[in-house]
């Protein structure tokens, strides 16, 4: 079963996806991590994507969709995935639905982590990530054990260029204009589940686990 997490930049999708992935033993597919790997390796795709990412803009749909399909075709994704950062637009959501149908897969639910804007800005200003394994941290909400070092692979942590203050506001504006309509799209399909994202990590994670268990049970009852 495939599920996806929706929410503005800073909503905590990456942190929640990682926790849910470990608990449910299904991989997280993050377009952000996929693109950052391509950028670090200086592939043609990475060079193309970085010009958009550094401005807080969205990478063109066809590029993102092709990348996700390739990842879902890998063996570790056979039993389902948690999608973090995709889809970002209604056009991507429609293409994703067709992709799942074509691949014989199904969407369990779309969890919308709803967070107030002032909380979003505070979270964005304190985020750090590991370019090696994709782990994400926050100096208040999810700090690393040793300052500046990834807990998983001990690589130095980095600050995303798109977390700079000027880009933060731009990213939220892009989200409101292009990505927020996804909420209505998935509400119309009956797949939307809304979670209060202003709470602590543990409370949000508990809600996500309950949603996943309910979706799995419903699937088994069919």
Buried (B, 14 or more C-beta within 10 A) or exposed (E): BBBBBBBBBBBBBBBBBBBBBEEBEBBBBBBBBBBBBBBEEEEEBBEBBBEBBBBBBBBEBEBBBEBBBEBBEEEEBEEBBBBBBBBBBBBBBEBBBEBBEEEEBEBBBBBBBBBEEEBBBBBBBBBBBBBBEBBBBBEEBBEBEEEEBBBEEEEEBBEBEBBBEEBBBBBBEBBEEBBBBBBEBBBEEEBBBBBEBBBEBEEBBEBBBEBBEEBBEEEEEE
